[in-house]
Amino acid sequence: MAAAIPSSAPVSASGPARGLAAGTSLSGKTNAAICSLANRPGDRIVAELAVSVNGPDGASLPAGTPILVEMAPPATDGSFVFRLRSVQVNGELVPVQGAVRVGDDVAITERRVSKGGDKGKVITGAILGAIAGRVLGGGTRGTVIGAAGGAAAGTIAAARNAQTERCLPAGATLIVTLSAPLIFP
């Protein structure tokens, strides 16, 4: 009696399963801006497949197919990190494994963002400086110098309170490379 030869592709009642092989690249576009302070690790983001992808066995993902990724904590250099979660195949979300990176053509913008209270810090610094200047300097001149010094100290405190936010624009390209086969249901 001959032994059965194992197949590398799963077999269903309708025949061998179809899918995309490990190493296949999927290029998706985000539908909203993604920012490092506004979005947090664990936030889910949908990218839509930019061009259709066809496998050698006839499997196909049409352009517009949703790809679900999740934000991860940023890399030590502050760059975006995403985890691949699933791809929608025939109306069903199919878990999948792979790496996600931001496309080379994406312009990442940076801006300084305050944690809040900057105006209050400058005003409080000016008031406290004016009071100290009046008490220590004894006159109008001491009050003005103290207020200017206090406002400068408040401005420095406000600047220390700011963070740099990095943003990907809406329509940014995310490149997914499958690390395991994507088997279609």
C-alpha positions in Angstrom: 0.0 0.0 0.0 1.5 3.4 -1.0 1.7 6.2 1.5 0.0 9.5 0.9 2.2 12.3 -0.1 1.6 15.4 2.0 0.5 18.5 0.1 2.0 21.9 0.8 -1.4 23.6 0.2 -4.4 23.0 2.4 -7.2 21.2 0.7 -10.9 22.0 1.1 -14.0 20.1 -0.1 -13.9 22.2 -3.3 -10.2 21.5 -3.9 -6.8 23.1 -3.0 -7.1 26.4 -1.1 -6.1 29.4 -3.0 -4.2 32.4 -1.6 -1.1 34.5 -1.8 2.4 33.2 -0.9 4.7 34.5 1.8 6.8 37.3 0.4 3.9 38.8 -1.5 3.8 42.6 -1.3 0.6 44.6 -0.8 0.6 48.3 -1.3 -2.3 50.2 0.5 -3.3 53.8 0.9 -4.5 55.2 4.2 -7.9 57.1 4.2 -7.0 59.5 7.0 -3.9 61.3 8.4 -2.0 59.3 11.1 -0.2 61.3 13.8 2.1 60.1 16.5 0.3 62.1 19.3 -3.3 61.9 18.1 -3.1 58.2 17.3 -1.9 55.7 20.0 -0.5 52.2 20.0 -3.4 49.8 19.6 -5.4 52.2 17.3 -6.6 50.3 14.2 -6.1 51.8 10.7 -7.5 50.7 7.4 -5.4 51.0 4.3 -7.1 50.2 0.9 -5.1 48.1 -1.6 -3.9 50.5 -4.2 -3.6 47.9 -7.1 -5.0 44.4 -7.5 -2.7 41.5 -6.5 -2.9 38.1 -8.2 -1.4 34.9 -6.9 0.0 32.1 -9.2 -3.0 29.8 -8.3 -5.6 32.3 -9.5 -6.2 34.0 -6.2 -6.9 37.7 -6.5 -7.3 40.7 -4.2 -8.9 43.6 -6.1 -7.8 47.2 -5.7 -9.7 48.8 -2.8 -9.5 45.6 -0.6 -9.3 46.7 3.1 -6.0 45.9 4.9 -6.3 46.3 8.7 -3.1 47.4 10.5 -2.6 48.5 14.1 -0.3 51.2 15.5 2.5 49.9 17.7 4.8 51.9 20.0 7.1 54.1 17.9 10.7 52.9 17.1 13.5 54.5 19.2 14.2 57.0 16.4 10.5 58.1 16.5 9.5 56.4 13.2 6.1 54.8 12.8 5.6 51.1 13.5 2.6 49.1 12.5 1.4 45.5 13.0 -0.5 43.7 10.3 -3.7 42.3 11.6 -6.0 41.1 8.7 -7.0 41.4 5.1 -10.6 41.4 3.9 -11.1 38.4 1.5 -14.5 37.7 0.0 -16.1 39.9 2.7 -14.4 38.1 5.6 -11.5 39.5 7.7 -8.7 36.9 7.5 -5.9 37.1 10.0 -2.5 37.4 8.4 1.1 37.7 9.3 3.6 40.2 7.8 5.6 43.3 8.1 4.3 46.8 7.5 6.4 49.8 6.5 5.7 53.3 5.4 6.3 53.8 1.6 9.4 55.6 0.5 7.3 58.3 -1.3 5.5 59.5 1.8 6.4 62.9 3.2 6.3 62.7 7.0 5.7 66.1 8.5 6.8 67.2 12.0 5.4 70.0 14.2 5.8 71.1 17.7 2.7 70.6 19.8 2.0 72.0 23.2 0.6 69.9 26.0 -1.5 72.9 26.9 -1.3 75.8 29.3 1.5 77.7 27.5 -0.2 81.1 27.7 -0.9 80.6 31.3 2.7 79.8 32.0 3.9 83.0 30.3 1.3 85.2 32.1 2.0 83.5 35.5 5.7 84.0 35.0 5.2 87.7 34.1 3.0 88.3 37.2 5.4 86.5 39.6 8.3 88.3 38.0 6.6 91.6 38.4 5.9 91.0 42.0 9.4 89.8 42.7 10.8 92.8 40.8 8.7 95.2 42.8 9.6 93.6 46.1 13.3 93.2 45.3 13.9 96.1 43.0 11.6 98.5 44.7 10.2 100.6 41.9 8.6 100.7 38.5 11.8 99.8 36.8 12.3 96.7 39.0 8.7 95.7 38.3 9.2 95.9 34.5 12.5 94.0 34.6 10.9 91.4 36.9 7.9 91.0 34.6 10.1 90.6 31.5 12.3 88.1 33.3 9.2 86.2 34.5 7.6 86.1 31.1 10.9 84.8 29.6 11.0 82.0 32.3 7.3 81.2 31.5 8.2 81.0 27.8 11.0 78.6 28.5 8.7 76.4 30.7 6.1 76.4 27.9 8.8 75.3 25.3 9.9 72.5 27.5 6.3 71.4 27.7 6.0 71.0 23.9 6.5 67.7 22.0 7.2 66.9 18.4 4.3 65.3 16.5 5.0 63.3 13.4 2.2 62.9 10.8 1.6 60.8 7.8 -0.8 62.5 5.4 -4.2 60.9 4.3 -3.4 58.7 1.3 0.0 57.7 2.7 1.3 54.4 1.3 1.8 51.5 3.6 3.7 48.5 2.2 2.8 45.1 3.6 5.0 42.0 3.0 3.4 38.8 3.9 5.6 36.6 6.1 3.2 33.6 5.9 0.8 32.6 3.1 -2.6 34.3 3.1 -5.1 31.5 2.5 -8.4 32.6 1.1 -11.6 31.3 2.9 
